[in-house]
Amino acid sequence: MCRSVPHARRPGSASPAALEPLRRKGYRLLWLSAFLWYFARWMDILVAGWLALELTNSPLHVALIGFYRNAPVPIFGAFAGAIADRLDRRLLVIAAEVANVAATLSVAVLLLVGRLEYWHLAAANLLLGLAWSVEWPSRRAMVPDLAGRGLLLPALVLDTMSMNVTKVLGPLVGGGLLAALSLPGCYVLLTLVYSAALVPLLALHLPANGARPRAAPAFRFVAEGLSFCHKHQPVRGVLLVTMLMNCFVFPYQQLLSVFARDVLQVGPLGLGLLGAGDGIGSLVGATALVTSGRFRRQGWAFVLGSVGMCAAILVFATSPVYAVSLAFLILGGVGHSGFSTFQSAIILGTVGDALRGRAMGVLTLAIGSSPLGMLLMGGISALLSAPWAVGLSSVVGGALIAGTAAATPGLLAHEAAPARPAASGSTGRPAVTSH
């Protein structure tokens, strides 16, 4: 069981406990950097899909851009988590941001001089994927260092909220720029935003008391992380559901440009709204989590959010009406917020400090099933159509997730411990329950 999140307010403070992590300078800087990074990432995904469609006019090649972007994750994800346990996590995130800037700047320059080819876009997305596989586990592993374990869940919810706000802003800005300006202008802005995400990191300093494991070969570190995750049923269940969501559900986002132009017959502005739909729903869901303060039955919330998103994406895939499609993307986003918040909350609330980076690395490895999903959807799109690809994948994904939950009772039984008074900066380790 994970340690409960305290709800007490500081004396003389009117701020709710849900916002307490933002009072800590280190977490605030990390949150600001993540906000800018998320904003660039969501705009990047939408713009890259439109650019690939314009270059090739092929749904398969649009899906392949997503494949290139996610291919490094299963290869480097777990090792990135092991590295995050051994090296300075702040420097790892900075290095990843520099790679983001280099990739988007290269595409911007090639577009400006009229020399961009499809393989350039593929290479840039491969580099962006490599940077993400290092950045995400390192960034998430810093959250308990900067917010304290006593504020872990509200810190993760705030991070999820920033991701969801940018999932609205990024596609809307990307679609607006595509309609009003140009593809080169979009990539120039992307470069500037990725660069801005570096600034808070330069002022960030990690506390010196974080646990660091002994020196050992990287393969042993990865093996220890995998062994821990396998032995603890709630964590194992989260990883299995994460693999299924990334293989069968989330790849639909890469095909939004195909739905916008060829199925729903809308332009870049309509595409921007479709891209923002998941973010709008996720923001609503995350706001509900923040205002509720604490959600005890975390396992059920995680599973229901995942299955609910599958159902909503199925309706989206079968709808020929733009308003209906947008509405169900928003509903799917509500389920997505439960999935993304409790995914990290269950894992980080279960593992000890010394295994935190490796656990996030194993989670990144589970997320790495998305390249297979991109290939699957791209192949079905080429043989049948994009709606058939997304619809069939969501049905299979929902059925497998329900089966996984039934076969992993420890996941459904996972709850946050009853609330107890605690200092906001508590760093005590949670008790771990094996199943």
Buried (B, 14 or more C-beta within 10 A) or exposed (E): BBBBBBBEEEEEEEEEBBEBBBBBEBBBBBBBBBBBBBBBBBBBBBBBBBBBBEBBEBBBBBBBBBBBBBBBBBBBBBBBBBBBBBBEBBEBBBBBBBBBBBBBBBBBBBBBEEEBEBEBBBBBBBBBBBBBBBBBBBBBBBBBBBBBBBBBBBBBBBBBBBBBBBBBBBBBBBBBBBEEEEBBBBBBBBBBBBBBBBBBBEEBEBEEEBBEBEEEEEEEBBBBBBEBBEEBBBBBBBBBBBBBBBBBBBBBBBBBBBBBBBBBEBEBBBBBBBBBBBBBBBBBBBBEBBEEBBBEBBBBBBBBBBBBBBBBBBBBBBBEEBEBBBBBBBBBBBBBBBBBBBBBBBBBBBBEBBBBBBBBBBBBBBBBBBBBBBBBBBBBBBEEBBBBBBBBBBBBBBBBBBEBBEEBBBBBBBBBBEBEEBEBEEBEEBEBBEB
